[in-house]
Amino acid sequence: MTTQLTTSRTYPTTILASIQPSMLSQVTKQLKNVQGITFYAPTTGRFDLAIELKAMAPNEVQEVVSKIRSLNGVTATRTYTPIEGTATTKTVQASDSLALVLLQVNEQAQKVLQSLKQNSHVRNAFAVSGEFDVLATVYGKNTDEIFSTVTKIGEIDGVRTSETLVAYRPIWA
């Protein structure tokens, strides 16, 4: 007997990648040839690159993740596939600043997700499994708007810790 995972909604998967020193530009050039990516951007922090995949079936996610892991220069990846959450229909301009906010929460993730949904600068927010409980993508016209939003997120009741990866020069596929 085969068990197949089905979901009524699919959300974009986020991949955080570590890249060999001096290989970032080569990896980003290779990413242009990978289908299924919404955007990718170099980031500040412990990961070198953030990659958001389009919403797709789990087997398709697996294929794209495997392609990314096999790129010359990629040394490690962490994949965050949402369990539940909110994806916005807000239009993000190519010139907007982006950041990924990784949260560990004390409360149930749903309460934090509800609070994040109220913030106009939160592009999407999802409950994920792994080291973090919630992954949110925020945007703004500049880094001041990003930092203001990140500060507000850190003040949400139930947020225990946060880690912010500021994305620079996002490339929208």
Helices and strands as residue ranges (DSSP letters): E 14-19, H 24-31, E 37-42, E 49-53, H 58-69, E 74-80, E 84-87, E 97-105, H 109-117, E 122-127, E 134-140, H 143-154, E 159-167, E 171-172
